[in-house]
């Protein structure tokens, strides 16, 4: 069986690693938040939608039955 002191050392090591990980994550998260909030960047300008382009050429008329057969 494992001694009690070894279990305590492993448990303390695991808690220390978890605390260091949480601290590093929070530090990174806070750095990103302050970085974005300190830079004053205006929102991107969205251009207005253009009006649909009208065809300048009138549509071709379908040929009539008596045209082109002569």
mmCIF file of the N, C-alpha and C atoms, coordinates in Angstrom:
data_MODEL
# 
_entry.id   MODEL 
# 
loop_
_atom_site.group_PDB 
_atom_site.id 
_atom_site.type_symbol 
_atom_site.label_atom_id 
_atom_site.label_alt_id 
_atom_site.label_comp_id 
_atom_site.label_asym_id 
_atom_site.label_entity_id 
_atom_site.label_seq_id 
_atom_site.pdbx_PDB_ins_code 
_atom_site.Cartn_x 
_atom_site.Cartn_y 
_atom_site.Cartn_z 
_atom_site.occupancy 
_atom_site.B_iso_or_equiv 
_atom_site.pdbx_formal_charge 
_atom_site.auth_seq_id 
_atom_site.auth_comp_id 
_atom_site.auth_asym_id 
_atom_site.auth_atom_id 
_atom_site.pdbx_PDB_model_num 
ATOM 1   N N  . UNK A 1 1  ? 0.840   -1.180 0.000   1.00 0.00 ? 1  UNK A N  1 
ATOM 2   C CA . UNK A 1 1  ? 0.000   0.000  0.000   1.00 0.00 ? 1  UNK A CA 1 
ATOM 3   C C  . UNK A 1 1  ? 0.886   1.245  0.000   1.00 0.00 ? 1  UNK A C  1 
ATOM 4   N N  . UNK A 1 2  ? 0.375   2.349  -0.501  1.00 0.00 ? 2  UNK A N  1 
ATOM 5   C CA . UNK A 1 2  ? 1.135   3.590  -0.601  1.00 0.00 ? 2  UNK A CA 1 
ATOM 6   C C  . UNK A 1 2  ? 1.096   4.300  0.741   1.00 0.00 ? 2  UNK A C  1 
ATOM 7   N N  . UNK A 1 3  ? 2.247   4.861  1.098   1.00 0.00 ? 3  UNK A N  1 
ATOM 8   C CA . UNK A 1 3  ? 2.320   5.590  2.361   1.00 0.00 ? 3  UNK A CA 1 
ATOM 9   C C  . UNK A 1 3  ? 1.452   6.843  2.310   1.00 0.00 ? 3  UNK A C  1 
ATOM 10  N N  . UNK A 1 4  ? 1.043   7.314  3.464   1.00 0.00 ? 4  UNK A N  1 
ATOM 11  C CA . UNK A 1 4  ? 0.194   8.498  3.550   1.00 0.00 ? 4  UNK A CA 1 
ATOM 12  C C  . UNK A 1 4  ? 0.905   9.759  3.101   1.00 0.00 ? 4  UNK A C  1 
ATOM 13  N N  . UNK A 1 5  ? 2.217   9.846  3.347   1.00 0.00 ? 5  UNK A N  1 
ATOM 14  C CA . UNK A 1 5  ? 2.941   11.062 2.970   1.00 0.00 ? 5  UNK A CA 1 
ATOM 15  C C  . UNK A 1 5  ? 3.035   11.179 1.451   1.00 0.00 ? 5  UNK A C  1 
ATOM 16  N N  . UNK A 1 6  ? 3.155   10.026 0.745   1.00 0.00 ? 6  UNK A N  1 
ATOM 17  C CA . UNK A 1 6  ? 3.236   10.061 -0.713  1.00 0.00 ? 6  UNK A CA 1 
ATOM 18  C C  . UNK A 1 6  ? 1.895   10.511 -1.309  1.00 0.00 ? 6  UNK A C  1 
ATOM 19  N N  . UNK A 1 7  ? 0.815   10.053 -0.747  1.00 0.00 ? 7  UNK A N  1 
ATOM 20  C CA . UNK A 1 7  ? -0.508  10.483 -1.203  1.00 0.00 ? 7  UNK A CA 1 
ATOM 21  C C  . UNK A 1 7  ? -0.687  11.981 -0.982  1.00 0.00 ? 7  UNK A C  1 
ATOM 22  N N  . UNK A 1 8  ? -0.243  12.476 0.156   1.00 0.00 ? 8  UNK A N  1 
ATOM 23  C CA . UNK A 1 8  ? -0.360  13.905 0.449   1.00 0.00 ? 8  UNK A CA 1 
ATOM 24  C C  . UNK A 1 8  ? 0.484   14.728 -0.513  1.00 0.00 ? 8  UNK A C  1 
ATOM 25  N N  . UNK A 1 9  ? 1.701   14.260 -0.838  1.00 0.00 ? 9  UNK A N  1 
ATOM 26  C CA . UNK A 1 9  ? 2.582   14.995 -1.765  1.00 0.00 ? 9  UNK A CA 1 
ATOM 27  C C  . UNK A 1 9  ? 1.952   15.057 -3.155  1.00 0.00 ? 9  UNK A C  1 
ATOM 28  N N  . UNK A 1 10 ? 1.427   13.937 -3.622  1.00 0.00 ? 10 UNK A N  1 
ATOM 29  C CA . UNK A 1 10 ? 0.808   13.908 -4.953  1.00 0.00 ? 10 UNK A CA 1 
ATOM 30  C C  . UNK A 1 10 ? -0.438  14.791 -4.977  1.00 0.00 ? 10 UNK A C  1 
ATOM 31  N N  . UNK A 1 11 ? -1.219  14.759 -3.928  1.00 0.00 ? 11 UNK A N  1 
ATOM 32  C CA . UNK A 1 11 ? -2.419  15.589 -3.851  1.00 0.00 ? 11 UNK A CA 1 
ATOM 33  C C  . UNK A 1 11 ? -2.058  17.072 -3.831  1.00 0.00 ? 11 UNK A C  1 
ATOM 34  N N  . UNK A 1 12 ? -1.067  17.449 -3.051  1.00 0.00 ? 12 UNK A N  1 
ATOM 35  C CA . UNK A 1 12 ? -0.629  18.854 -2.994  1.00 0.00 ? 12 UNK A CA 1 
ATOM 36  C C  . UNK A 1 12 ? -0.059  19.287 -4.345  1.00 0.00 ? 12 UNK A C  1 
ATOM 37  N N  . UNK A 1 13 ? 0.692   18.388 -4.995  1.00 0.00 ? 13 UNK A N  1 
ATOM 38  C CA . UNK A 1 13 ? 1.232   18.710 -6.315  1.00 0.00 ? 13 UNK A CA 1 
ATOM 39  C C  . UNK A 1 13 ? 0.101   18.948 -7.315  1.00 0.00 ? 13 UNK A C  1 
ATOM 40  N N  . UNK A 1 14 ? -0.919  18.113 -7.297  1.00 0.00 ? 14 UNK A N  1 
ATOM 41  C CA . UNK A 1 14 ? -2.047  18.273 -8.212  1.00 0.00 ? 14 UNK A CA 1 
ATOM 42  C C  . UNK A 1 14 ? -2.792  19.571 -7.967  1.00 0.00 ? 14 UNK A C  1 
ATOM 43  N N  . UNK A 1 15 ? -2.997  19.929 -6.721  1.00 0.00 ? 15 UNK A N  1 
ATOM 44  C CA . UNK A 1 15 ? -3.672  21.185 -6.387  1.00 0.00 ? 15 UNK A CA 1 
ATOM 45  C C  . UNK A 1 15 ? -2.827  22.375 -6.839  1.00 0.00 ? 15 UNK A C  1 
ATOM 46  N N  . UNK A 1 16 ? -1.509  22.280 -6.647  1.00 0.00 ? 16 UNK A N  1 
ATOM 47  C CA . UNK A 1 16 ? -0.627  23.374 -7.062  1.00 0.00 ? 16 UNK A CA 1 
ATOM 48  C C  . UNK A 1 16 ? -0.661  23.549 -8.577  1.00 0.00 ? 16 UNK A C  1 
ATOM 49  N N  . UNK A 1 17 ? -0.621  22.448 -9.314  1.00 0.00 ? 17 UNK A N  1 
ATOM 50  C CA . UNK A 1 17 ? -0.671  22.535 -10.782 1.00 0.00 ? 17 UNK A CA 1 
ATOM 51  C C  . UNK A 1 17 ? -2.004  23.135 -11.229 1.00 0.00 ? 17 UNK A C  1 
ATOM 52  N N  . UNK A 1 18 ? -3.100  22.742 -10.598 1.00 0.00 ? 18 UNK A N  1 
ATOM 53  C CA . UNK A 1 18 ? -4.412  23.286 -10.958 1.00 0.00 ? 18 UNK A CA 1 
ATOM 54  C C  . UNK A 1 18 ? -4.469  24.786 -10.686 1.00 0.00 ? 18 UNK A C  1 
ATOM 55  N N  . UNK A 1 19 ? -3.956  25.205 -9.533  1.00 0.00 ? 19 UNK A N  1 
ATOM 56  C CA . UNK A 1 19 ? -3.972  26.638 -9.219  1.00 0.00 ? 19 UNK A CA 1 
ATOM 57  C C  . UNK A 1 19 ? -3.106  27.440 -10.184 1.00 0.00 ? 19 UNK A C  1 
ATOM 58  N N  . UNK A 1 20 ? -1.943  26.896 -10.538 1.00 0.00 ? 20 UNK A N  1 
ATOM 59  C CA . UNK A 1 20 ? -1.074  27.589 -11.500 1.00 0.00 ? 20 UNK A CA 1 
ATOM 60  C C  . UNK A 1 20 ? -1.771  27.679 -12.858 1.00 0.00 ? 20 UNK A C  1 
ATOM 61  N N  . UNK A 1 21 ? -2.457  26.626 -13.263 1.00 0.00 ? 21 UNK A N  1 
ATOM 62  C CA . UNK A 1 21 ? -3.173  26.644 -14.545 1.00 0.00 ? 21 UNK A CA 1 
ATOM 63  C C  . UNK A 1 21 ? -4.293  27.666 -14.550 1.00 0.00 ? 21 UNK A C  1 
ATOM 64  N N  . UNK A 1 22 ? -5.056  27.732 -13.483 1.00 0.00 ? 22 UNK A N  1 
ATOM 65  C CA . UNK A 1 22 ? -6.144  28.710 -13.398 1.00 0.00 ? 22 UNK A CA 1 
ATOM 66  C C  . UNK A 1 22 ? -5.587  30.122 -13.388 1.00 0.00 ? 22 UNK A C  1 
ATOM 67  N N  . UNK A 1 23 ? -4.511  30.328 -12.643 1.00 0.00 ? 23 UNK A N  1 
ATOM 68  C CA . UNK A 1 23 ? -3.893  31.653 -12.587 1.00 0.00 ? 23 UNK A CA 1 
ATOM 69  C C  . UNK A 1 23 ? -3.389  32.078 -13.979 1.00 0.00 ? 23 UNK A C  1 
ATOM 70  N N  . UNK A 1 24 ? -2.735  31.156 -14.681 1.00 0.00 ? 24 UNK A N  1 
ATOM 71  C CA . UNK A 1 24 ? -2.222  31.477 -16.022 1.00 0.00 ? 24 UNK A CA 1 
ATOM 72  C C  . UNK A 1 24 ? -3.371  31.771 -16.985 1.00 0.00 ? 24 UNK A C  1 
ATOM 73  N N  . UNK A 1 25 ? -4.446  30.994 -16.898 1.00 0.00 ? 25 UNK A N  1 
ATOM 74  C CA . UNK A 1 25 ? -5.589  31.223 -17.776 1.00 0.00 ? 25 UNK A CA 1 
ATOM 75  C C  . UNK A 1 25 ? -6.228  32.577 -17.510 1.00 0.00 ? 25 UNK A C  1 
ATOM 76  N N  . UNK A 1 26 ? -6.442  32.895 -16.243 1.00 0.00 ? 26 UNK A N  1 
ATOM 77  C CA . UNK A 1 26 ? -7.054  34.181 -15.916 1.00 0.00 ? 26 UNK A CA 1 
ATOM 78  C C  . UNK A 1 26 ? -6.160  35.337 -16.324 1.00 0.00 ? 26 UNK A C  1 
ATOM 79  N N  . UNK A 1 27 ? -4.879  35.161 -16.188 1.00 0.00 ? 27 UNK A N  1 
ATOM 80  C CA . UNK A 1 27 ? -3.947  36.214 -16.596 1.00 0.00 ? 27 UNK A CA 1 
ATOM 81  C C  . UNK A 1 27 ? -4.013  36.436 -18.109 1.00 0.00 ? 27 UNK A C  1 
ATOM 82  N N  . UNK A 1 28 ? -4.063  35.353 -18.854 1.00 0.00 ? 28 UNK A N  1 
ATOM 83  C CA . UNK A 1 28 ? -4.163  35.460 -20.307 1.00 0.00 ? 28 UNK A CA 1 
ATOM 84  C C  . UNK A 1 28 ? -5.503  36.082 -20.695 1.00 0.00 ? 28 UNK A C  1 
ATOM 85  N N  . UNK A 1 29 ? -6.583  35.643 -20.048 1.00 0.00 ? 29 UNK A N  1 
ATOM 86  C CA . UNK A 1 29 ? -7.917  36.162 -20.361 1.00 0.00 ? 29 UNK A CA 1 
ATOM 87  C C  . UNK A 1 29 ? -7.995  37.654 -20.060 1.00 0.00 ? 29 UNK A C  1 
ATOM 88  N N  . UNK A 1 30 ? -7.464  38.097 -18.924 1.00 0.00 ? 30 UNK A N  1 
ATOM 89  C CA . UNK A 1 30 ? -7.496  39.515 -18.565 1.00 0.00 ? 30 UNK A CA 1 
ATOM 90  C C  . UNK A 1 30 ? -6.619  40.337 -19.500 1.00 0.00 ? 30 UNK A C  1 
ATOM 91  N N  . UNK A 1 31 ? -5.520  39.788 -19.938 1.00 0.00 ? 31 UNK A N  1 
ATOM 92  C CA . UNK A 1 31 ? -4.641  40.513 -20.859 1.00 0.00 ? 31 UNK A CA 1 
ATOM 93  C C  . UNK A 1 31 ? -5.353  40.740 -22.180 1.00 0.00 ? 31 UNK A C  1 
ATOM 94  N N  . UNK A 1 32 ? -6.068  39.745 -22.678 1.00 0.00 ? 32 UNK A N  1 
ATOM 95  C CA . UNK A 1 32 ? -6.792  39.897 -23.937 1.00 0.00 ? 32 UNK A CA 1 
ATOM 96  C C  . UNK A 1 32 ? -7.936  40.888 -23.786 1.00 0.00 ? 32 UNK A C  1 
ATOM 97  N N  . UNK A 1 33 ? -8.627  40.871 -22.672 1.00 0.00 ? 33 UNK A N  1 
ATOM 98  C CA . UNK A 1 33 ? -9.738  41.801 -22.454 1.00 0.00 ? 33 UNK A CA 1 
ATOM 99  C C  . UNK A 1 33 ? -9.235  43.237 -22.376 1.00 0.00 ? 33 UNK A C  1 
ATOM 100 N N  . UNK A 1 34 ? -8.174  43.483 -21.649 1.00 0.00 ? 34 UNK A N  1 
ATOM 101 C CA . UNK A 1 34 ? -7.672  44.851 -21.523 1.00 0.00 ? 34 UNK A CA 1 
ATOM 102 C C  . UNK A 1 34 ? -7.056  45.319 -22.827 1.00 0.00 ? 34 UNK A C  1 
ATOM 103 N N  . UNK A 1 35 ? -6.478  44.398 -23.581 1.00 0.00 ? 35 UNK A N  1 
ATOM 104 C CA . UNK A 1 35 ? -5.884  44.789 -24.860 1.00 0.00 ? 35 UNK A CA 1 
ATOM 105 C C  . UNK A 1 35 ? -6.961  45.260 -25.831 1.00 0.00 ? 35 UNK A C  1 
ATOM 106 N N  . UNK A 1 36 ? -8.064  44.551 -25.884 1.00 0.00 ? 36 UNK A N  1 
ATOM 107 C CA . UNK A 1 36 ? -9.124  44.931 -26.814 1.00 0.00 ? 36 UNK A CA 1 
ATOM 108 C C  . UNK A 1 36 ? -9.851  46.191 -26.349 1.00 0.00 ? 36 UNK A C  1 
ATOM 109 N N  . UNK A 1 37 ? -9.993  46.365 -25.054 1.00 0.00 ? 37 UNK A N  1 
ATOM 110 C CA . UNK A 1 37 ? -10.736 47.520 -24.585 1.00 0.00 ? 37 UNK A CA 1 
ATOM 111 C C  . UNK A 1 37 ? -9.898  48.791 -24.591 1.00 0.00 ? 37 UNK A C  1 
ATOM 112 N N  . UNK A 1 38 ? -8.559  48.654 -24.580 1.00 0.00 ? 38 UNK A N  1 
ATOM 113 C CA . UNK A 1 38 ? -7.723  49.851 -24.539 1.00 0.00 ? 38 UNK A CA 1 
ATOM 114 C C  . UNK A 1 38 ? -7.549  50.462 -25.928 1.00 0.00 ? 38 UNK A C  1 
ATOM 115 N N  . UNK A 1 39 ? -7.728  49.681 -26.968 1.00 0.00 ? 39 UNK A N  1 
ATOM 116 C CA . UNK A 1 39 ? -7.576  50.187 -28.325 1.00 0.00 ? 39 UNK A CA 1 
ATOM 117 C C  . UNK A 1 39 ? -8.947  50.652 -28.798 1.00 0.00 ? 39 UNK A C  1 
ATOM 118 N N  . UNK A 1 40 ? -9.020  51.909 -29.215 1.00 0.00 ? 40 UNK A N  1 
ATOM 119 C CA . UNK A 1 40 ? -10.286 52.468 -29.667 1.00 0.00 ? 40 UNK A CA 1 
ATOM 120 C C  . UNK A 1 40 ? -10.394 52.300 -31.177 1.00 0.00 ? 40 UNK A C  1 
ATOM 121 N N  . UNK A 1 41 ? -11.033 51.244 -31.604 1.00 0.00 ? 41 UNK A N  1 
ATOM 122 C CA . UNK A 1 41 ? -11.185 50.954 -33.015 1.00 0.00 ? 41 UNK A CA 1 
ATOM 123 C C  . UNK A 1 41 ? -12.651 51.121 -33.363 1.00 0.00 ? 41 UNK A C  1 
ATOM 124 N N  . UNK A 1 42 ? -12.955 51.969 -34.336 1.00 0.00 ? 42 UNK A N  1 
ATOM 125 C CA . UNK A 1 42 ? -14.357 52.139 -34.714 1.00 0.00 ? 42 UNK A CA 1 
ATOM 126 C C  . UNK A 1 42 ? -14.871 50.873 -35.392 1.00 0.00 ? 42 UNK A C  1 
ATOM 127 N N  . UNK A 1 43 ? -16.162 50.633 -35.331 1.00 0.00 ? 43 UNK A N  1 
ATOM 128 C CA . UNK A 1 43 ? -16.706 49.452 -36.000 1.00 0.00 ? 43 UNK A CA 1 
ATOM 129 C C  . UNK A 1 43 ? -16.565 49.599 -37.514 1.00 0.00 ? 43 UNK A C  1 
ATOM 130 N N  . UNK A 1 44 ? -16.482 48.504 -38.217 1.00 0.00 ? 44 UNK A N  1 
ATOM 131 C CA . UNK A 1 44 ? -16.314 48.601 -39.672 1.00 0.00 ? 44 UNK A CA 1 
ATOM 132 C C  . UNK A 1 44 ? -17.532 49.243 -40.318 1.00 0.00 ? 44 UNK A C  1 
ATOM 133 N N  . UNK A 1 45 ? -17.267 50.098 -41.300 1.00 0.00 ? 45 UNK A N  1 
ATOM 134 C CA . UNK A 1 45 ? -18.354 50.776 -41.998 1.00 0.00 ? 45 UNK A CA 1 
ATOM 135 C C  . UNK A 1 45 ? -18.960 49.825 -43.017 1.00 0.00 ? 45 UNK A C  1 
ATOM 136 N N  . UNK A 1 46 ? -20.260 49.695 -42.970 1.00 0.00 ? 46 UNK A N  1 
ATOM 137 C CA . UNK A 1 46 ? -20.958 48.832 -43.911 1.00 0.00 ? 46 UNK A CA 1 
ATOM 138 C C  . UNK A 1 46 ? -21.512 49.727 -45.014 1.00 0.00 ? 46 UNK A C  1 
ATOM 139 N N  . UNK A 1 47 ? -21.070 49.516 -46.239 1.00 0.00 ? 47 UNK A N  1 
ATOM 140 C CA . UNK A 1 47 ? -21.567 50.375 -47.319 1.00 0.00 ? 47 UNK A CA 1 
ATOM 141 C C  . UNK A 1 47 ? -23.049 50.113 -47.561 1.00 0.00 ? 47 UNK A C  1 
ATOM 142 N N  . UNK A 1 48 ? -23.770 51.151 -47.989 1.00 0.00 ? 48 UNK A N  1 
ATOM 143 C CA . UNK A 1 48 ? -25.203 50.941 -48.268 1.00 0.00 ? 48 UNK A CA 1 
ATOM 144 C C  . UNK A 1 48 ? -25.374 50.016 -49.456 1.00 0.00 ? 48 UNK A C  1 
ATOM 145 N N  . UNK A 1 49 ? -26.484 49.305 -49.458 1.00 0.00 ? 49 UNK A N  1 
ATOM 146 C CA . UNK A 1 49 ? -26.734 48.392 -50.565 1.00 0.00 ? 49 UNK A CA 1 
ATOM 147 C C  . UNK A 1 49 ? -27.001 49.192 -51.829 1.00 0.00 ? 49 UNK A C  1 
ATOM 148 N N  . UNK A 1 50 ? -26.393 48.763 -52.906 1.00 0.00 ? 50 UNK A N  1 
ATOM 149 C CA . UNK A 1 50 ? -26.578 49.434 -54.186 1.00 0.00 ? 50 UNK A CA 1 
ATOM 150 C C  . UNK A 1 50 ? -27.932 49.048 -54.769 1.00 0.00 ? 50 UNK A C  1 
ATOM 151 N N  . UNK A 1 51 ? -28.497 49.997 -55.495 1.00 0.00 ? 51 UNK A N  1 
ATOM 152 C CA . UNK A 1 51 ? -29.766 49.724 -56.166 1.00 0.00 ? 51 UNK A CA 1 
ATOM 153 C C  . UNK A 1 51 ? -29.518 48.686 -57.257 1.00 0.00 ? 51 UNK A C  1 
ATOM 154 N N  . UNK A 1 52 ? -30.476 47.835 -57.516 1.00 0.00 ? 52 UNK A N  1 
ATOM 155 C CA . UNK A 1 52 ? -30.263 46.824 -58.560 1.00 0.00 ? 52 UNK A CA 1 
ATOM 156 C C  . UNK A 1 52 ? -30.044 47.497 -59.914 1.00 0.00 ? 52 UNK A C  1 
ATOM 157 N N  . UNK A 1 53 ? -29.119 46.957 -60.650 1.00 0.00 ? 53 UNK A N  1 
ATOM 158 C CA . UNK A 1 53 ? -28.785 47.517 -61.961 1.00 0.00 ? 53 UNK A CA 1 
ATOM 159 C C  . UNK A 1 53 ? -29.858 47.104 -62.947 1.00 0.00 ? 53 UNK A C  1 
ATOM 160 N N  . UNK A 1 54 ? -30.396 48.096 -63.650 1.00 0.00 ? 54 UNK A N  1 
ATOM 161 C CA . UNK A 1 54 ? -31.424 47.800 -64.647 1.00 0.00 ? 54 UNK A CA 1 
ATOM 162 C C  . UNK A 1 54 ? -30.742 47.510 -65.974 1.00 0.00 ? 54 UNK A C  1 
ATOM 163 N N  . UNK A 1 55 ? -31.287 46.548 -66.683 1.00 0.00 ? 55 UNK A N  1 
ATOM 164 C CA . UNK A 1 55 ? -30.746 46.224 -68.002 1.00 0.00 ? 55 UNK A CA 1 
ATOM 165 C C  . UNK A 1 55 ? -31.075 47.362 -68.963 1.00 0.00 ? 55 UNK A C  1 
ATOM 166 N N  . UNK A 1 56 ? -30.052 47.844 -69.656 1.00 0.00 ? 56 UNK A N  1 
ATOM 167 C CA . UNK A 1 56 ? -30.279 48.916 -70.625 1.00 0.00 ? 56 UNK A CA 1 
ATOM 168 C C  . UNK A 1 56 ? -30.736 48.356 -71.960 1.00 0.00 ? 56 UNK A C  1 
ATOM 169 N N  . UNK A 1 57 ? -30.437 47.106 -72.220 1.00 0.00 ? 57 UNK A N  1 
ATOM 170 C CA . UNK A 1 57 ? -30.843 46.487 -73.476 1.00 0.00 ? 57 UNK A CA 1 
ATOM 171 C C  . UNK A 1 57 ? -32.200 45.832 -73.237 1.00 0.00 ? 57 UNK A C  1 
ATOM 172 N N  . UNK A 1 58 ? -33.196 46.171 -74.045 1.00 0.00 ? 58 UNK A N  1 
ATOM 173 C CA . UNK A 1 58 ? -34.504 45.542 -73.847 1.00 0.00 ? 58 UNK A CA 1 
ATOM 174 C C  . UNK A 1 58 ? -34.409 44.053 -74.165 1.00 0.00 ? 58 UNK A C  1 
ATOM 175 N N  . UNK A 1 59 ? -35.197 43.266 -73.525 1.00 0.00 ? 59 UNK A N  1 
ATOM 176 C CA . UNK A 1 59 ? -35.136 41.820 -73.788 1.00 0.00 ? 59 UNK A CA 1 
ATOM 177 C C  . UNK A 1 59 ? -35.516 41.519 -75.231 1.00 0.00 ? 59 UNK A C  1 
ATOM 178 N N  . UNK A 1 60 ? -34.902 40.506 -75.798 1.00 0.00 ? 60 UNK A N  1 
ATOM 179 C CA . UNK A 1 60 ? -35.138 40.149 -77.194 1.00 0.00 ? 60 UNK A CA 1 
ATOM 180 C C  . UNK A 1 60 ? -36.547 39.563 -77.316 1.00 0.00 ? 60 UNK A C  1 
ATOM 181 N N  . UNK A 1 61 ? -37.208 39.946 -78.404 1.00 0.00 ? 61 UNK A N  1 
ATOM 182 C CA . UNK A 1 61 ? -38.552 39.437 -78.640 1.00 0.00 ? 61 UNK A CA 1 
ATOM 183 C C  . UNK A 1 61 ? -38.435 38.042 -79.244 1.00 0.00 ? 61 UNK A C  1 
ATOM 184 N N  . UNK A 1 62 ? -39.285 37.168 -78.857 1.00 0.00 ? 62 UNK A N  1 
ATOM 185 C CA . UNK A 1 62 ? -39.242 35.839 -79.490 1.00 0.00 ? 62 UNK A CA 1 
ATOM 186 C C  . UNK A 1 62 ? -39.671 35.968 -80.959 1.00 0.00 ? 62 UNK A C  1 
ATOM 187 N N  . UNK A 1 63 ? -39.072 35.181 -81.831 1.00 0.00 ? 63 UNK A N  1 
ATOM 188 C CA . UNK A 1 63 ? -39.435 35.302 -83.263 1.00 0.00 ? 63 UNK A CA 1 
ATOM 189 C C  . UNK A 1 63 ? -40.895 34.875 -83.483 1.00 0.00 ? 63 UNK A C  1 
ATOM 190 N N  . UNK A 1 64 ? -41.520 35.611 -84.378 1.00 0.00 ? 64 UNK A N  1 
ATOM 191 C CA . UNK A 1 64 ? -42.898 35.251 -84.689 1.00 0.00 ? 64 UNK A CA 1 
ATOM 192 C C  . UNK A 1 64 ? -42.897 34.126 -85.723 1.00 0.00 ? 64 UNK A C  1 
ATOM 193 N N  . UNK A 1 65 ? -43.999 33.471 -85.858 1.00 0.00 ? 65 UNK A N  1 
ATOM 194 C CA . UNK A 1 65 ? -44.037 32.299 -86.715 1.00 0.00 ? 65 UNK A CA 1 
ATOM 195 C C  . UNK A 1 65 ? -43.801 32.608 -88.187 1.00 0.00 ? 65 UNK A C  1 
ATOM 196 N N  . UNK A 1 66 ? -44.257 33.770 -88.659 1.00 0.00 ? 66 UNK A N  1 
ATOM 197 C CA . UNK A 1 66 ? -44.125 34.066 -90.089 1.00 0.00 ? 66 UNK A CA 1 
ATOM 198 C C  . UNK A 1 66 ? -42.838 34.812 -90.404 1.00 0.00 ? 66 UNK A C  1 
ATOM 199 N N  . UNK A 1 67 ? -41.975 35.087 -89.437 1.00 0.00 ? 67 UNK A N  1 
ATOM 200 C CA . UNK A 1 67 ? -40.721 35.765 -89.746 1.00 0.00 ? 67 UNK A CA 1 
ATOM 201 C C  . UNK A 1 67 ? -39.614 34.734 -89.912 1.00 0.00 ? 67 UNK A C  1 
ATOM 202 N N  . UNK A 1 68 ? -38.707 34.986 -90.848 1.00 0.00 ? 68 UNK A N  1 
ATOM 203 C CA . UNK A 1 68 ? -37.521 34.183 -91.014 1.00 0.00 ? 68 UNK A CA 1 
ATOM 204 C C  . UNK A 1 68 ? -37.759 32.879 -91.730 1.00 0.00 ? 68 UNK A C  1 
ATOM 205 N N  . UNK A 1 69 ? -38.926 32.650 -92.264 1.00 0.00 ? 69 UNK A N  1 
ATOM 206 C CA . UNK A 1 69 ? -39.151 31.397 -92.981 1.00 0.00 ? 69 UNK A CA 1 
ATOM 207 C C  . UNK A 1 69 ? -39.307 31.658 -94.472 1.00 0.00 ? 69 UNK A C  1 
ATOM 208 N N  . UNK A 1 70 ? -38.819 32.738 -94.983 1.00 0.00 ? 70 UNK A N  1 
ATOM 209 C CA . UNK A 1 70 ? -39.132 33.085 -96.323 1.00 0.00 ? 70 UNK A CA 1 
ATOM 210 C C  . UNK A 1 70 ? -38.067 33.208 -97.238 1.00 0.00 ? 70 UNK A C  1 
# 
